[in-house]
Amino acid sequence: MRRISYGRERPDWEALIRAEGLVFVDTVLPGGSITKYWREGPYYQFQPAEIAALEQHSATLFDMCVTAGDHMVAHPSIMRRMGIPDAAHEQIAATWESEPPSVYARFDLRYAGPGDHARDDPSLLLPQLLEFNADTPTSLLESAVIQWRWFEQTRQGSDQWNALHERLIDAWRRQLAIHAARLGRPVELVHFVYTGAEDSGEDQMNTTYLADTCEQAGYAVDILLAEDIGLGDDGHFYDLKRRKIDVLFKLYPWEWMVDDDFGPAALASMARPDGTTFVEPIYKMLWSNKGLLPVLWSLFRDDEARRGLLLPAYFGDDDHDLDAYVTKPLLGREGANIRIVNHGATIAAVDGPYGDQPHVVQKFAPLPRFDATGGPQHPVIGVWLIDGEPAGLAIRESDGLITDNTSYFVPHTIA
């Protein structure tokens, strides 16, 4: 894996990516200046063997997460420790067993592959899990469409690890067909919702793109705001046209939903044979919570074949012997309230709204550093899982050691 700093730039690249749907091109930095979220020119290049290794190890990580899910469902005390309300436990266990439709998720990994970085730090040879964005991951359009168009138009490298669009269409077809067979009736309409409280356009863009892939799979779709969903006297959810919502994709986190006024109604609805089926399922609360990290470490720390894919991690009130570590809120987002501590001193931190949450502690292993114009960059490797299988790559890089909402999206190629 290497960073190419001076690749080909399309002269009209900003107009192109806006036309393709990337609505939040401008990022406002803390000082008030504006930078571009998409990086045109630089890109990361991988060898085919590196892509094969990422795919293989990501599949292994997913299997490990399934084992962790079995363990958490069997031990509700762990779910309580993760801050998951008791009221949600029954439906988490029920959906874990029944496996309602689940379409996508994303691993965020620390990785550099063979080369100079691995000579200095051999642990960078293996991808190591930083977190699992299993419930409401974004950056999907730029991964599936924007960077593929970039590759087609610049023809740098020979290929790109990017089967996302086709796999998403296949996932809707397979998952909804299985769901219809279980129900004994066809799926006639799939609703897609996002919250109007998110005003950058990112949630709307990702929701619209996913709805488009579902429509290409042959299903009728409707897109609306979460705030516009109504609860009928019969306990069912309805859209603005008074149509009952049978299948609902929601770009709205489960930890928010179960805490909302309509949370009890959502839990009751999914328990009914004629109730609403939610995509992604509520069992994703087991994986989208940073509490997954210490659970994985407790299960696999003595597994020589797989422990290298993890960083040691503990719940915040556990004893540990880590001299350098990262504290992460259980349900933090976009790097908010993450703190890096080295021998008792905080060396990096990001403010945010999650400071009062319980946290986990994960061993501090610096992201790889790549020299770039304007200063070093630190990439996080995102591996997309579509229908439970690794299907493509997203790379976000940051000026600092914490990847937050000022990071950049950088395309990639295969050499």
FENSULFEN-V874715 format. One record per residue. N is the residue number from 1. RES is the residue in one small letter. PSI is psi in whole degrees, 0 to 359 (NA if undefined). Layout:
N|RES|PSI + N|RES|PSI
This chain:
1|m|127 + 2|r|155 + 3|r|124 + 4|i|114 + 5|s|332 + 6|y|69 + 7|g|179 + 8|r|135 + 9|e|132 + 10|r|129 + 11|p|331 + 12|d|33 + 13|w|323 + 14|e|318 + 15|a|323 + 16|l|311 + 17|i|330 + 18|r|320 + 19|a|331 + 20|e|359 + 21|g|357 + 22|l|95 + 23|v|339 + 24|f|71 + 25|v|323 + 26|d|132 + 27|t|125 + 28|v|120 + 29|l|162 + 30|p|327 + 31|g|355 + 32|g|348 + 33|s|164 + 34|i|135 + 35|t|169 + 36|k|129 + 37|y|319 + 38|w|133 + 39|r|115 + 40|e|130 + 41|g|289 + 42|p|150 + 43|y|164 + 44|y|139 + 45|q|134 + 46|f|151 + 47|q|151 + 48|p|324 + 49|a|328 + 50|e|318 + 51|i|318 + 52|a|320 + 53|a|317 + 54|l|318 + 55|e|314 + 56|q|313 + 57|h|327 + 58|s|322 + 59|a|321 + 60|t|316 + 61|l|320 + 62|f|318 + 63|d|321 + 64|m|322 + 65|c|326 + 66|v|316 + 67|t|318 + 68|a|322 + 69|g|316 + 70|d|317 + 71|h|317 + 72|m|320 + 73|v|324 + 74|a|345 + 75|h|83 + 76|p|338 + 77|s|330 + 78|i|319 + 79|m|321 + 80|r|321 + 81|r|333 + 82|m|0 + 83|g|14 + 84|i|122 + 85|p|145 + 86|d|325 + 87|a|336 + 88|a|347 + 89|h|318 + 90|e|314 + 91|q|332 + 92|i|312 + 93|a|320 + 94|a|315 + 95|t|330 + 96|w|322 + 97|e|319 + 98|s|341 + 99|e|66 + 100|p|173 + 101|p|131 + 102|s|128 + 103|v|314 + 104|y|163 + 105|a|171 + 106|r|129 + 107|f|138 + 108|d|126 + 109|l|151 + 110|r|123 + 111|y|145 + 112|a|341 + 113|g|183 + 114|p|152 + 115|g|198 + 116|d|320 + 117|h|318 + 118|a|332 + 119|r|324 + 120|d|328 + 121|d|93 + 122|p|338 + 123|s|341 + 124|l|354 + 125|l|329 + 126|l|143 + 127|p|136 + 128|q|134 + 129|l|124 + 130|l|317 + 131|e|167 + 132|f|109 + 133|n|87 + 134|a|346 + 135|d|305 + 136|t|53 + 137|p|142 + 138|t|194 + 139|s|26 + 140|l|316 + 141|l|315 + 142|e|331 + 143|s|314 + 144|a|323 + 145|v|307 + 146|i|314 + 147|q|335 + 148|w|318 + 149|r|320 + 150|w|314 + 151|f|315 + 152|e|323 + 153|q|333 + 154|t|335 + 155|r|47 + 156|q|127 + 157|g|179 + 158|s|344 + 159|d|182 + 160|q|140 + 161|w|96 + 162|n|84 + 163|a|24 + 164|l|312 + 165|h|310 + 166|e|320 + 167|r|324 + 168|l|316 + 169|i|314 + 170|d|322 + 171|a|316 + 172|w|315 + 173|r|312 + 174|r|311 + 175|q|317 + 176|l|331 + 177|a|318 + 178|i|316 + 179|h|316 + 180|a|321 + 181|a|322 + 182|r|321 + 183|l|336 + 184|g|20 + 185|r|153 + 186|p|156 + 187|v|113 + 188|e|332 + 189|l|134 + 190|v|123 + 191|h|144 + 192|f|129 + 193|v|151 + 194|y|168 + 195|t|137 + 196|g|351 + 197|a|342 + 198|e|110 + 199|d|7 + 200|s|341 + 201|g|353 + 202|e|313 + 203|d|319 + 204|q|318 + 205|m|313 + 206|n|320 + 207|t|317 + 208|t|320 + 209|y|315 + 210|l|322 + 211|a|323 + 212|d|318 + 213|t|325 + 214|c|320 + 215|e|320 + 216|q|338 + 217|a|354 + 218|g|13 + 219|y|146 + 220|a|139 + 221|v|159 + 222|d|139 + 223|i|132 + 224|l|170 + 225|l|145 + 226|a|326 + 227|e|346 + 228|d|2 + 229|i|136 + 230|g|152 + 231|l|120 + 232|g|166 + 233|d|339 + 234|d|3 + 235|g|359 + 236|h|156 + 237|f|144 + 238|y|152 + 239|d|186 + 240|l|341 + 241|k|13 + 242|r|28 + 243|r|134 + 244|k|137 + 245|i|109 + 246|d|315 + 247|v|127 + 248|l|116 + 249|f|129 + 250|k|121 + 251|l|67 + 252|y|118 + 253|p|145 + 254|w|326 + 255|e|332 + 256|w|318 + 257|m|315 + 258|v|342 + 259|d|352 + 260|d|168 + 261|d|327 + 262|f|3 + 263|g|310 + 264|p|324 + 265|a|323 + 266|a|318 + 267|l|319 + 268|a|322 + 269|s|315 + 270|m|345 + 271|a|348 + 272|r|142 + 273|p|331 + 274|d|17 + 275|g|189 + 276|t|135 + 277|t|125 + 278|f|136 + 279|v|116 + 280|e|155 + 281|p|163 + 282|i|340 + 283|y|346 + 284|k|346 + 285|m|337 + 286|l|330 + 287|w|329 + 288|s|354 + 289|n|135 + 290|k|346 + 291|g|341 + 292|l|325 + 293|l|309 + 294|p|331 + 295|v|314 + 296|l|316 + 297|w|320 + 298|s|328 + 299|l|329 + 300|f|8 + 301|r|333 + 302|d|8 + 303|d|100 + 304|e|330 + 305|a|336 + 306|r|347 + 307|r|336 + 308|g|346 + 309|l|358 + 310|l|158 + 311|l|138 + 312|p|135 + 313|a|149 + 314|y|153 + 315|f|152 + 316|g|333 + 317|d|10 + 318|d|152 + 319|d|144 + 320|h|164 + 321|d|28 + 322|l|126 + 323|d|328 + 324|a|124 + 325|y|166 + 326|v|132 + 327|t|133 + 328|k|129 + 329|p|147 + 330|l|323 + 331|l|33 + 332|g|162 + 333|r|148 + 334|e|38 + 335|g|0 + 336|a|137 + 337|n|22 + 338|i|142 + 339|r|135 + 340|i|125 + 341|v|131 + 342|n|112 + 343|h|46 + 344|g|350 + 345|a|135 + 346|t|120 + 347|i|348 + 348|a|146 + 349|a|151 + 350|v|131 + 351|d|170 + 352|g|184 + 353|p|6 + 354|y|18 + 355|g|339 + 356|d|4 + 357|q|152 + 358|p|159 + 359|h|169 + 360|v|162 + 361|v|125 + 362|q|140 + 363|k|136 + 364|f|116 + 365|a|107 + 366|p|141 + 367|l|150 + 368|p|149 + 369|r|126 + 370|f|128 + 371|d|139 + 372|a|162 + 373|t|128 + 374|g|357 + 375|g|168 + 376|p|151 + 377|q|147 + 378|h|106 + 379|p|146 + 380|v|131 + 381|i|120 + 382|g|122 + 383|v|119 + 384|w|138 + 385|l|119 + 386|i|122 + 387|d|35 + 388|g|5 + 389|e|140 + 390|p|134 + 391|a|356 + 392|g|177 + 393|l|141 + 394|a|137 + 395|i|127 + 396|r|135 + 397|e|153 + 398|s|155 + 399|d|328 + 400|g|189 + 401|l|349 + 402|i|125 + 403|t|112 + 404|d|198 + 405|n|9 + 406|t|13 + 407|s|169 + 408|y|146 + 409|f|129 + 410|v|129 + 411|p|174 + 412|h|163 + 413|t|168 + 414|i|133 + 415|a|NA
